[in-house]
Amino acid sequence: MNFKVMGRRVMSLKPDGVVDATARTIVTAIFFLWNLYEGSVFEAPYDKTLVKLYGFPLFRFVLILLVIAAAYWCPRVGVMVALAVFFYMEDMEKLRRPWVTFEKKESS
C-alpha cells in the first residue's frame, strides 16, 4: 500500500532501508510494550510532569500532532502511538476527577 504525494511515496508499510526498518521496529516495539503495561494497569503511575501538562490544551493538541506524524511515517507506528495517547488521555480523565461515592444515608 503506497500513497504518492507530488511524486513522493508517503505512508508506506514498506521501509525505505535498513535504518528505517530498524527504527520502525524499535519504535513499534517500545510503544507496544508501553501500551501493554499501561493498558493492563488501571492506575498506572505517570510522571508528575505528564500529569501537570495534561491540564494545558496545547499539550493535548501536540499529542494529536504526534499521532498524525507517527501515522504519516508508518501506519503501524501510528497505531501504537494512537493507543498510547488514548490510554494516557483516558487515565488522566479518570484520575483527575475526584472519586464520587454514593452512600445510602441511614435515617435515624
Phi and psi restraints in degrees (range 20) as a CNS / XPLOR table:
assign (resid 1 and name C) (resid 2 and name N)
       (resid 2 and name CA) (resid 2 and name C) 1.0 -120.6 20.0 2
assign (resid 2 and name N) (resid 2 and name CA)
       (resid 2 and name C) (resid 3 and name N) 1.0 136.1 20.0 2
assign (resid 2 and name C) (resid 3 and name N)
       (resid 3 and name CA) (resid 3 and name C) 1.0 -114.8 20.0 2
assign (resid 3 and name N) (resid 3 and name CA)
       (resid 3 and name C) (resid 4 and name N) 1.0 134.4 20.0 2
assign (resid 3 and name C) (resid 4 and name N)
       (resid 4 and name CA) (resid 4 and name C) 1.0 -113.5 20.0 2
assign (resid 4 and name N) (resid 4 and name CA)
       (resid 4 and name C) (resid 5 and name N) 1.0 133.2 20.0 2
assign (resid 4 and name C) (resid 5 and name N)
       (resid 5 and name CA) (resid 5 and name C) 1.0 -124.6 20.0 2
assign (resid 5 and name N) (resid 5 and name CA)
       (resid 5 and name C) (resid 6 and name N) 1.0 119.3 20.0 2
assign (resid 5 and name C) (resid 6 and name N)
       (resid 6 and name CA) (resid 6 and name C) 1.0 51.8 20.0 2
assign (resid 6 and name N) (resid 6 and name CA)
       (resid 6 and name C) (resid 7 and name N) 1.0 43.2 20.0 2
assign (resid 6 and name C) (resid 7 and name N)
       (resid 7 and name CA) (resid 7 and name C) 1.0 78.2 20.0 2
assign (resid 7 and name N) (resid 7 and name CA)
       (resid 7 and name C) (resid 8 and name N) 1.0 1.1 20.0 2
assign (resid 7 and name C) (resid 8 and name N)
       (resid 8 and name CA) (resid 8 and name C) 1.0 -109.5 20.0 2
assign (resid 8 and name N) (resid 8 and name CA)
       (resid 8 and name C) (resid 9 and name N) 1.0 137.5 20.0 2
assign (resid 8 and name C) (resid 9 and name N)
       (resid 9 and name CA) (resid 9 and name C) 1.0 -76.2 20.0 2
assign (resid 9 and name N) (resid 9 and name CA)
       (resid 9 and name C) (resid 10 and name N) 1.0 127.2 20.0 2
assign (resid 9 and name C) (resid 10 and name N)
       (resid 10 and name CA) (resid 10 and name C) 1.0 -132.6 20.0 2
assign (resid 10 and name N) (resid 10 and name CA)
       (resid 10 and name C) (resid 11 and name N) 1.0 160.6 20.0 2
assign (resid 10 and name C) (resid 11 and name N)
       (resid 11 and name CA) (resid 11 and name C) 1.0 49.4 20.0 2
assign (resid 11 and name N) (resid 11 and name CA)
       (resid 11 and name C) (resid 12 and name N) 1.0 59.8 20.0 2
assign (resid 11 and name C) (resid 12 and name N)
       (resid 12 and name CA) (resid 12 and name C) 1.0 -110.4 20.0 2
assign (resid 12 and name N) (resid 12 and name CA)
       (resid 12 and name C) (resid 13 and name N) 1.0 146.7 20.0 2
assign (resid 12 and name C) (resid 13 and name N)
       (resid 13 and name CA) (resid 13 and name C) 1.0 -80.3 20.0 2
assign (resid 13 and name N) (resid 13 and name CA)
       (resid 13 and name C) (resid 14 and name N) 1.0 -16.7 20.0 2
assign (resid 13 and name C) (resid 14 and name N)
       (resid 14 and name CA) (resid 14 and name C) 1.0 -91.0 20.0 2
assign (resid 14 and name N) (resid 14 and name CA)
       (resid 14 and name C) (resid 15 and name N) 1.0 122.6 20.0 2
assign (resid 14 and name C) (resid 15 and name N)
       (resid 15 and name CA) (resid 15 and name C) 1.0 -67.9 20.0 2
assign (resid 15 and name N) (resid 15 and name CA)
       (resid 15 and name C) (resid 16 and name N) 1.0 155.4 20.0 2
assign (resid 15 and name C) (resid 16 and name N)
       (resid 16 and name CA) (resid 16 and name C) 1.0 -80.3 20.0 2
assign (resid 16 and name N) (resid 16 and name CA)
       (resid 16 and name C) (resid 17 and name N) 1.0 -23.5 20.0 2
assign (resid 16 and name C) (resid 17 and name N)
       (resid 17 and name CA) (resid 17 and name C) 1.0 -170.9 20.0 2
assign (resid 17 and name N) (resid 17 and name CA)
       (resid 17 and name C) (resid 18 and name N) 1.0 -169.9 20.0 2
assign (resid 17 and name C) (resid 18 and name N)
       (resid 18 and name CA) (resid 18 and name C) 1.0 -67.0 20.0 2
assign (resid 18 and name N) (resid 18 and name CA)
       (resid 18 and name C) (resid 19 and name N) 1.0 -43.3 20.0 2
assign (resid 18 and name C) (resid 19 and name N)
       (resid 19 and name CA) (resid 19 and name C) 1.0 -64.9 20.0 2
assign (resid 19 and name N) (resid 19 and name CA)
       (resid 19 and name C) (resid 20 and name N) 1.0 -43.3 20.0 2
assign (resid 19 and name C) (resid 20 and name N)
       (resid 20 and name CA) (resid 20 and name C) 1.0 -63.9 20.0 2
assign (resid 20 and name N) (resid 20 and name CA)
       (resid 20 and name C) (resid 21 and name N) 1.0 -42.4 20.0 2
assign (resid 20 and name C) (resid 21 and name N)
       (resid 21 and name CA) (resid 21 and name C) 1.0 -64.3 20.0 2
assign (resid 21 and name N) (resid 21 and name CA)
       (resid 21 and name C) (resid 22 and name N) 1.0 -41.8 20.0 2
assign (resid 21 and name C) (resid 22 and name N)
       (resid 22 and name CA) (resid 22 and name C) 1.0 -65.7 20.0 2
assign (resid 22 and name N) (resid 22 and name CA)
       (resid 22 and name C) (resid 23 and name N) 1.0 -44.2 20.0 2
assign (resid 22 and name C) (resid 23 and name N)
       (resid 23 and name CA) (resid 23 and name C) 1.0 -63.4 20.0 2
assign (resid 23 and name N) (resid 23 and name CA)
       (resid 23 and name C) (resid 24 and name N) 1.0 -42.7 20.0 2
assign (resid 23 and name C) (resid 24 and name N)
       (resid 24 and name CA) (resid 24 and name C) 1.0 -62.3 20.0 2
assign (resid 24 and name N) (resid 24 and name CA)
       (resid 24 and name C) (resid 25 and name N) 1.0 -42.9 20.0 2
assign (resid 24 and name C) (resid 25 and name N)
       (resid 25 and name CA) (resid 25 and name C) 1.0 -65.1 20.0 2
assign (resid 25 and name N) (resid 25 and name CA)
       (resid 25 and name C) (resid 26 and name N) 1.0 -44.7 20.0 2
assign (resid 25 and name C) (resid 26 and name N)
       (resid 26 and name CA) (resid 26 and name C) 1.0 -65.2 20.0 2
assign (resid 26 and name N) (resid 26 and name CA)
       (resid 26 and name C) (resid 27 and name N) 1.0 -47.3 20.0 2
assign (resid 26 and name C) (resid 27 and name N)
       (resid 27 and name CA) (resid 27 and name C) 1.0 -64.5 20.0 2
assign (resid 27 and name N) (resid 27 and name CA)
       (resid 27 and name C) (resid 28 and name N) 1.0 -41.8 20.0 2
assign (resid 27 and name C) (resid 28 and name N)
       (resid 28 and name CA) (resid 28 and name C) 1.0 -63.0 20.0 2
assign (resid 28 and name N) (resid 28 and name CA)
       (resid 28 and name C) (resid 29 and name N) 1.0 -42.8 20.0 2
assign (resid 28 and name C) (resid 29 and name N)
       (resid 29 and name CA) (resid 29 and name C) 1.0 -65.0 20.0 2
assign (resid 29 and name N) (resid 29 and name CA)
       (resid 29 and name C) (resid 30 and name N) 1.0 -41.8 20.0 2
assign (resid 29 and name C) (resid 30 and name N)
       (resid 30 and name CA) (resid 30 and name C) 1.0 -61.8 20.0 2
assign (resid 30 and name N) (resid 30 and name CA)
       (resid 30 and name C) (resid 31 and name N) 1.0 -47.8 20.0 2
assign (resid 30 and name C) (resid 31 and name N)
       (resid 31 and name CA) (resid 31 and name C) 1.0 -70.5 20.0 2
assign (resid 31 and name N) (resid 31 and name CA)
       (resid 31 and name C) (resid 32 and name N) 1.0 -30.8 20.0 2
assign (resid 31 and name C) (resid 32 and name N)
       (resid 32 and name CA) (resid 32 and name C) 1.0 -63.7 20.0 2
assign (resid 32 and name N) (resid 32 and name CA)
       (resid 32 and name C) (resid 33 and name N) 1.0 -46.1 20.0 2
assign (resid 32 and name C) (resid 33 and name N)
       (resid 33 and name CA) (resid 33 and name C) 1.0 -65.8 20.0 2
assign (resid 33 and name N) (resid 33 and name CA)
       (resid 33 and name C) (resid 34 and name N) 1.0 -38.8 20.0 2
assign (resid 33 and name C) (resid 34 and name N)
       (resid 34 and name CA) (resid 34 and name C) 1.0 -64.4 20.0 2
assign (resid 34 and name N) (resid 34 and name CA)
       (resid 34 and name C) (resid 35 and name N) 1.0 -42.7 20.0 2
assign (resid 34 and name C) (resid 35 and name N)
       (resid 35 and name CA) (resid 35 and name C) 1.0 -65.5 20.0 2
assign (resid 35 and name N) (resid 35 and name CA)
       (resid 35 and name C) (resid 36 and name N) 1.0 -38.0 20.0 2
assign (resid 35 and name C) (resid 36 and name N)
       (resid 36 and name CA) (resid 36 and name C) 1.0 -62.6 20.0 2
assign (resid 36 and name N) (resid 36 and name CA)
       (resid 36 and name C) (resid 37 and name N) 1.0 -43.8 20.0 2
assign (resid 36 and name C) (resid 37 and name N)
       (resid 37 and name CA) (resid 37 and name C) 1.0 -69.4 20.0 2
assign (resid 37 and name N) (resid 37 and name CA)
       (resid 37 and name C) (resid 38 and name N) 1.0 -52.3 20.0 2
assign (resid 37 and name C) (resid 38 and name N)
       (resid 38 and name CA) (resid 38 and name C) 1.0 -66.2 20.0 2
assign (resid 38 and name N) (resid 38 and name CA)
       (resid 38 and name C) (resid 39 and name N) 1.0 -34.8 20.0 2
assign (resid 38 and name C) (resid 39 and name N)
       (resid 39 and name CA) (resid 39 and name C) 1.0 -76.0 20.0 2
assign (resid 39 and name N) (resid 39 and name CA)
       (resid 39 and name C) (resid 40 and name N) 1.0 -21.9 20.0 2
assign (resid 39 and name C) (resid 40 and name N)
       (resid 40 and name CA) (resid 40 and name C) 1.0 -93.6 20.0 2
assign (resid 40 and name N) (resid 40 and name CA)
       (resid 40 and name C) (resid 41 and name N) 1.0 -12.8 20.0 2
assign (resid 40 and name C) (resid 41 and name N)
       (resid 41 and name CA) (resid 41 and name C) 1.0 -115.3 20.0 2
assign (resid 41 and name N) (resid 41 and name CA)
       (resid 41 and name C) (resid 42 and name N) 1.0 125.8 20.0 2
assign (resid 41 and name C) (resid 42 and name N)
       (resid 42 and name CA) (resid 42 and name C) 1.0 -68.9 20.0 2
assign (resid 42 and name N) (resid 42 and name CA)
       (resid 42 and name C) (resid 43 and name N) 1.0 -53.3 20.0 2
assign (resid 42 and name C) (resid 43 and name N)
       (resid 43 and name CA) (resid 43 and name C) 1.0 -102.5 20.0 2
assign (resid 43 and name N) (resid 43 and name CA)
       (resid 43 and name C) (resid 44 and name N) 1.0 71.0 20.0 2
assign (resid 43 and name C) (resid 44 and name N)
       (resid 44 and name CA) (resid 44 and name C) 1.0 -70.6 20.0 2
assign (resid 44 and name N) (resid 44 and name CA)
       (resid 44 and name C) (resid 45 and name N) 1.0 134.6 20.0 2
assign (resid 44 and name C) (resid 45 and name N)
       (resid 45 and name CA) (resid 45 and name C) 1.0 -73.8 20.0 2
assign (resid 45 and name N) (resid 45 and name CA)
       (resid 45 and name C) (resid 46 and name N) 1.0 121.5 20.0 2
assign (resid 45 and name C) (resid 46 and name N)
       (resid 46 and name CA) (resid 46 and name C) 1.0 -104.0 20.0 2
assign (resid 46 and name N) (resid 46 and name CA)
       (resid 46 and name C) (resid 47 and name N) 1.0 152.1 20.0 2
assign (resid 46 and name C) (resid 47 and name N)
       (resid 47 and name CA) (resid 47 and name C) 1.0 -63.1 20.0 2
assign (resid 47 and name N) (resid 47 and name CA)
       (resid 47 and name C) (resid 48 and name N) 1.0 145.7 20.0 2
assign (resid 47 and name C) (resid 48 and name N)
       (resid 48 and name CA) (resid 48 and name C) 1.0 -59.2 20.0 2
assign (resid 48 and name N) (resid 48 and name CA)
       (resid 48 and name C) (resid 49 and name N) 1.0 -32.2 20.0 2
assign (resid 48 and name C) (resid 49 and name N)
       (resid 49 and name CA) (resid 49 and name C) 1.0 -64.1 20.0 2
assign (resid 49 and name N) (resid 49 and name CA)
       (resid 49 and name C) (resid 50 and name N) 1.0 -42.9 20.0 2
assign (resid 49 and name C) (resid 50 and name N)
       (resid 50 and name CA) (resid 50 and name C) 1.0 -65.2 20.0 2
assign (resid 50 and name N) (resid 50 and name CA)
       (resid 50 and name C) (resid 51 and name N) 1.0 -34.8 20.0 2
assign (resid 50 and name C) (resid 51 and name N)
       (resid 51 and name CA) (resid 51 and name C) 1.0 -68.2 20.0 2
assign (resid 51 and name N) (resid 51 and name CA)
       (resid 51 and name C) (resid 52 and name N) 1.0 -42.9 20.0 2
assign (resid 51 and name C) (resid 52 and name N)
       (resid 52 and name CA) (resid 52 and name C) 1.0 -69.0 20.0 2
assign (resid 52 and name N) (resid 52 and name CA)
       (resid 52 and name C) (resid 53 and name N) 1.0 -38.8 20.0 2
assign (resid 52 and name C) (resid 53 and name N)
       (resid 53 and name CA) (resid 53 and name C) 1.0 -66.3 20.0 2
assign (resid 53 and name N) (resid 53 and name CA)
       (resid 53 and name C) (resid 54 and name N) 1.0 -26.3 20.0 2
assign (resid 53 and name C) (resid 54 and name N)
       (resid 54 and name CA) (resid 54 and name C) 1.0 -61.5 20.0 2
assign (resid 54 and name N) (resid 54 and name CA)
       (resid 54 and name C) (resid 55 and name N) 1.0 -27.3 20.0 2
assign (resid 54 and name C) (resid 55 and name N)
       (resid 55 and name CA) (resid 55 and name C) 1.0 -69.1 20.0 2
assign (resid 55 and name N) (resid 55 and name CA)
       (resid 55 and name C) (resid 56 and name N) 1.0 -15.8 20.0 2
assign (resid 55 and name C) (resid 56 and name N)
       (resid 56 and name CA) (resid 56 and name C) 1.0 -95.1 20.0 2
assign (resid 56 and name N) (resid 56 and name CA)
       (resid 56 and name C) (resid 57 and name N) 1.0 122.8 20.0 2
assign (resid 56 and name C) (resid 57 and name N)
       (resid 57 and name CA) (resid 57 and name C) 1.0 -60.9 20.0 2
assign (resid 57 and name N) (resid 57 and name CA)
       (resid 57 and name C) (resid 58 and name N) 1.0 -31.7 20.0 2
assign (resid 57 and name C) (resid 58 and name N)
       (resid 58 and name CA) (resid 58 and name C) 1.0 -63.0 20.0 2
assign (resid 58 and name N) (resid 58 and name CA)
       (resid 58 and name C) (resid 59 and name N) 1.0 -36.9 20.0 2
assign (resid 58 and name C) (resid 59 and name N)
       (resid 59 and name CA) (resid 59 and name C) 1.0 -64.0 20.0 2
assign (resid 59 and name N) (resid 59 and name CA)
       (resid 59 and name C) (resid 60 and name N) 1.0 -41.2 20.0 2
assign (resid 59 and name C) (resid 60 and name N)
       (resid 60 and name CA) (resid 60 and name C) 1.0 -66.2 20.0 2
assign (resid 60 and name N) (resid 60 and name CA)
       (resid 60 and name C) (resid 61 and name N) 1.0 -34.3 20.0 2
assign (resid 60 and name C) (resid 61 and name N)
       (resid 61 and name CA) (resid 61 and name C) 1.0 -65.7 20.0 2
assign (resid 61 and name N) (resid 61 and name CA)
       (resid 61 and name C) (resid 62 and name N) 1.0 -40.7 20.0 2
assign (resid 61 and name C) (resid 62 and name N)
       (resid 62 and name CA) (resid 62 and name C) 1.0 -62.9 20.0 2
assign (resid 62 and name N) (resid 62 and name CA)
       (resid 62 and name C) (resid 63 and name N) 1.0 -37.1 20.0 2
assign (resid 62 and name C) (resid 63 and name N)
       (resid 63 and name CA) (resid 63 and name C) 1.0 -62.4 20.0 2
assign (resid 63 and name N) (resid 63 and name CA)
       (resid 63 and name C) (resid 64 and name N) 1.0 -40.2 20.0 2
assign (resid 63 and name C) (resid 64 and name N)
       (resid 64 and name CA) (resid 64 and name C) 1.0 -65.4 20.0 2
assign (resid 64 and name N) (resid 64 and name CA)
       (resid 64 and name C) (resid 65 and name N) 1.0 -39.9 20.0 2
assign (resid 64 and name C) (resid 65 and name N)
       (resid 65 and name CA) (resid 65 and name C) 1.0 -63.9 20.0 2
assign (resid 65 and name N) (resid 65 and name CA)
       (resid 65 and name C) (resid 66 and name N) 1.0 -34.8 20.0 2
assign (resid 65 and name C) (resid 66 and name N)
       (resid 66 and name CA) (resid 66 and name C) 1.0 -62.7 20.0 2
assign (resid 66 and name N) (resid 66 and name CA)
       (resid 66 and name C) (resid 67 and name N) 1.0 -41.9 20.0 2
assign (resid 66 and name C) (resid 67 and name N)
       (resid 67 and name CA) (resid 67 and name C) 1.0 -63.1 20.0 2
assign (resid 67 and name N) (resid 67 and name CA)
       (resid 67 and name C) (resid 68 and name N) 1.0 -43.8 20.0 2
assign (resid 67 and name C) (resid 68 and name N)
       (resid 68 and name CA) (resid 68 and name C) 1.0 -64.1 20.0 2
assign (resid 68 and name N) (resid 68 and name CA)
       (resid 68 and name C) (resid 69 and name N) 1.0 -43.7 20.0 2
assign (resid 68 and name C) (resid 69 and name N)
       (resid 69 and name CA) (resid 69 and name C) 1.0 -64.6 20.0 2
assign (resid 69 and name N) (resid 69 and name CA)
       (resid 69 and name C) (resid 70 and name N) 1.0 -40.0 20.0 2
assign (resid 69 and name C) (resid 70 and name N)
       (resid 70 and name CA) (resid 70 and name C) 1.0 -66.2 20.0 2
assign (resid 70 and name N) (resid 70 and name CA)
       (resid 70 and name C) (resid 71 and name N) 1.0 -40.3 20.0 2
assign (resid 70 and name C) (resid 71 and name N)
       (resid 71 and name CA) (resid 71 and name C) 1.0 -68.9 20.0 2
assign (resid 71 and name N) (resid 71 and name CA)
       (resid 71 and name C) (resid 72 and name N) 1.0 -31.6 20.0 2
assign (resid 71 and name C) (resid 72 and name N)
       (resid 72 and name CA) (resid 72 and name C) 1.0 -66.9 20.0 2
assign (resid 72 and name N) (resid 72 and name CA)
       (resid 72 and name C) (resid 73 and name N) 1.0 -38.5 20.0 2
assign (resid 72 and name C) (resid 73 and name N)
       (resid 73 and name CA) (resid 73 and name C) 1.0 -71.4 20.0 2
assign (resid 73 and name N) (resid 73 and name CA)
       (resid 73 and name C) (resid 74 and name N) 1.0 -51.5 20.0 2
assign (resid 73 and name C) (resid 74 and name N)
       (resid 74 and name CA) (resid 74 and name C) 1.0 -155.4 20.0 2
assign (resid 74 and name N) (resid 74 and name CA)
       (resid 74 and name C) (resid 75 and name N) 1.0 126.1 20.0 2
assign (resid 74 and name C) (resid 75 and name N)
       (resid 75 and name CA) (resid 75 and name C) 1.0 -58.5 20.0 2
assign (resid 75 and name N) (resid 75 and name CA)
       (resid 75 and name C) (resid 76 and name N) 1.0 -34.5 20.0 2
assign (resid 75 and name C) (resid 76 and name N)
       (resid 76 and name CA) (resid 76 and name C) 1.0 -65.4 20.0 2
assign (resid 76 and name N) (resid 76 and name CA)
       (resid 76 and name C) (resid 77 and name N) 1.0 -44.0 20.0 2
assign (resid 76 and name C) (resid 77 and name N)
       (resid 77 and name CA) (resid 77 and name C) 1.0 -64.4 20.0 2
assign (resid 77 and name N) (resid 77 and name CA)
       (resid 77 and name C) (resid 78 and name N) 1.0 -39.5 20.0 2
assign (resid 77 and name C) (resid 78 and name N)
       (resid 78 and name CA) (resid 78 and name C) 1.0 -59.8 20.0 2
assign (resid 78 and name N) (resid 78 and name CA)
       (resid 78 and name C) (resid 79 and name N) 1.0 -40.2 20.0 2
assign (resid 78 and name C) (resid 79 and name N)
       (resid 79 and name CA) (resid 79 and name C) 1.0 -65.9 20.0 2
assign (resid 79 and name N) (resid 79 and name CA)
       (resid 79 and name C) (resid 80 and name N) 1.0 -43.4 20.0 2
assign (resid 79 and name C) (resid 80 and name N)
       (resid 80 and name CA) (resid 80 and name C) 1.0 -65.9 20.0 2
assign (resid 80 and name N) (resid 80 and name CA)
       (resid 80 and name C) (resid 81 and name N) 1.0 -41.9 20.0 2
assign (resid 80 and name C) (resid 81 and name N)
       (resid 81 and name CA) (resid 81 and name C) 1.0 -66.7 20.0 2
assign (resid 81 and name N) (resid 81 and name CA)
       (resid 81 and name C) (resid 82 and name N) 1.0 -40.5 20.0 2
assign (resid 81 and name C) (resid 82 and name N)
       (resid 82 and name CA) (resid 82 and name C) 1.0 -61.9 20.0 2
assign (resid 82 and name N) (resid 82 and name CA)
       (resid 82 and name C) (resid 83 and name N) 1.0 -41.3 20.0 2
assign (resid 82 and name C) (resid 83 and name N)
       (resid 83 and name CA) (resid 83 and name C) 1.0 -64.5 20.0 2
assign (resid 83 and name N) (resid 83 and name CA)
       (resid 83 and name C) (resid 84 and name N) 1.0 -41.3 20.0 2
assign (resid 83 and name C) (resid 84 and name N)
       (resid 84 and name CA) (resid 84 and name C) 1.0 -63.1 20.0 2
assign (resid 84 and name N) (resid 84 and name CA)
       (resid 84 and name C) (resid 85 and name N) 1.0 -43.2 20.0 2
assign (resid 84 and name C) (resid 85 and name N)
       (resid 85 and name CA) (resid 85 and name C) 1.0 -65.9 20.0 2
assign (resid 85 and name N) (resid 85 and name CA)
       (resid 85 and name C) (resid 86 and name N) 1.0 -39.6 20.0 2
assign (resid 85 and name C) (resid 86 and name N)
       (resid 86 and name CA) (resid 86 and name C) 1.0 -61.5 20.0 2
assign (resid 86 and name N) (resid 86 and name CA)
       (resid 86 and name C) (resid 87 and name N) 1.0 -48.6 20.0 2
assign (resid 86 and name C) (resid 87 and name N)
       (resid 87 and name CA) (resid 87 and name C) 1.0 -62.0 20.0 2
assign (resid 87 and name N) (resid 87 and name CA)
       (resid 87 and name C) (resid 88 and name N) 1.0 -41.4 20.0 2
assign (resid 87 and name C) (resid 88 and name N)
       (resid 88 and name CA) (resid 88 and name C) 1.0 -62.3 20.0 2
assign (resid 88 and name N) (resid 88 and name CA)
       (resid 88 and name C) (resid 89 and name N) 1.0 -49.0 20.0 2
assign (resid 88 and name C) (resid 89 and name N)
       (resid 89 and name CA) (resid 89 and name C) 1.0 -65.9 20.0 2
assign (resid 89 and name N) (resid 89 and name CA)
       (resid 89 and name C) (resid 90 and name N) 1.0 -39.4 20.0 2
assign (resid 89 and name C) (resid 90 and name N)
       (resid 90 and name CA) (resid 90 and name C) 1.0 -66.6 20.0 2
assign (resid 90 and name N) (resid 90 and name CA)
       (resid 90 and name C) (resid 91 and name N) 1.0 -42.3 20.0 2
assign (resid 90 and name C) (resid 91 and name N)
       (resid 91 and name CA) (resid 91 and name C) 1.0 -63.3 20.0 2
assign (resid 91 and name N) (resid 91 and name CA)
       (resid 91 and name C) (resid 92 and name N) 1.0 -41.5 20.0 2
assign (resid 91 and name C) (resid 92 and name N)
       (resid 92 and name CA) (resid 92 and name C) 1.0 -65.6 20.0 2
assign (resid 92 and name N) (resid 92 and name CA)
       (resid 92 and name C) (resid 93 and name N) 1.0 -39.3 20.0 2
assign (resid 92 and name C) (resid 93 and name N)
       (resid 93 and name CA) (resid 93 and name C) 1.0 -61.9 20.0 2
assign (resid 93 and name N) (resid 93 and name CA)
       (resid 93 and name C) (resid 94 and name N) 1.0 -41.7 20.0 2
assign (resid 93 and name C) (resid 94 and name N)
       (resid 94 and name CA) (resid 94 and name C) 1.0 -72.4 20.0 2
assign (resid 94 and name N) (resid 94 and name CA)
       (resid 94 and name C) (resid 95 and name N) 1.0 -41.1 20.0 2
assign (resid 94 and name C) (resid 95 and name N)
       (resid 95 and name CA) (resid 95 and name C) 1.0 -82.5 20.0 2
assign (resid 95 and name N) (resid 95 and name CA)
       (resid 95 and name C) (resid 96 and name N) 1.0 -19.9 20.0 2
assign (resid 95 and name C) (resid 96 and name N)
       (resid 96 and name CA) (resid 96 and name C) 1.0 -82.1 20.0 2
assign (resid 96 and name N) (resid 96 and name CA)
       (resid 96 and name C) (resid 97 and name N) 1.0 -21.4 20.0 2
assign (resid 96 and name C) (resid 97 and name N)
       (resid 97 and name CA) (resid 97 and name C) 1.0 -84.5 20.0 2
assign (resid 97 and name N) (resid 97 and name CA)
       (resid 97 and name C) (resid 98 and name N) 1.0 142.7 20.0 2
assign (resid 97 and name C) (resid 98 and name N)
       (resid 98 and name CA) (resid 98 and name C) 1.0 -71.7 20.0 2
assign (resid 98 and name N) (resid 98 and name CA)
       (resid 98 and name C) (resid 99 and name N) 1.0 148.3 20.0 2
assign (resid 98 and name C) (resid 99 and name N)
       (resid 99 and name CA) (resid 99 and name C) 1.0 -69.8 20.0 2
assign (resid 99 and name N) (resid 99 and name CA)
       (resid 99 and name C) (resid 100 and name N) 1.0 130.5 20.0 2
assign (resid 99 and name C) (resid 100 and name N)
       (resid 100 and name CA) (resid 100 and name C) 1.0 -108.8 20.0 2
assign (resid 100 and name N) (resid 100 and name CA)
       (resid 100 and name C) (resid 101 and name N) 1.0 122.5 20.0 2
assign (resid 100 and name C) (resid 101 and name N)
       (resid 101 and name CA) (resid 101 and name C) 1.0 -115.9 20.0 2
assign (resid 101 and name N) (resid 101 and name CA)
       (resid 101 and name C) (resid 102 and name N) 1.0 135.3 20.0 2
assign (resid 101 and name C) (resid 102 and name N)
       (resid 102 and name CA) (resid 102 and name C) 1.0 -104.7 20.0 2
assign (resid 102 and name N) (resid 102 and name CA)
       (resid 102 and name C) (resid 103 and name N) 1.0 109.9 20.0 2
assign (resid 102 and name C) (resid 103 and name N)
       (resid 103 and name CA) (resid 103 and name C) 1.0 -109.4 20.0 2
assign (resid 103 and name N) (resid 103 and name CA)
       (resid 103 and name C) (resid 104 and name N) 1.0 138.1 20.0 2
assign (resid 103 and name C) (resid 104 and name N)
       (resid 104 and name CA) (resid 104 and name C) 1.0 -76.7 20.0 2
assign (resid 104 and name N) (resid 104 and name CA)
       (resid 104 and name C) (resid 105 and name N) 1.0 122.9 20.0 2
assign (resid 104 and name C) (resid 105 and name N)
       (resid 105 and name CA) (resid 105 and name C) 1.0 -81.4 20.0 2
assign (resid 105 and name N) (resid 105 and name CA)
       (resid 105 and name C) (resid 106 and name N) 1.0 133.4 20.0 2
assign (resid 105 and name C) (resid 106 and name N)
       (resid 106 and name CA) (resid 106 and name C) 1.0 -87.9 20.0 2
assign (resid 106 and name N) (resid 106 and name CA)
       (resid 106 and name C) (resid 107 and name N) 1.0 131.4 20.0 2
assign (resid 106 and name C) (resid 107 and name N)
       (resid 107 and name CA) (resid 107 and name C) 1.0 -85.2 20.0 2
assign (resid 107 and name N) (resid 107 and name CA)
       (resid 107 and name C) (resid 108 and name N) 1.0 137.4 20.0 2
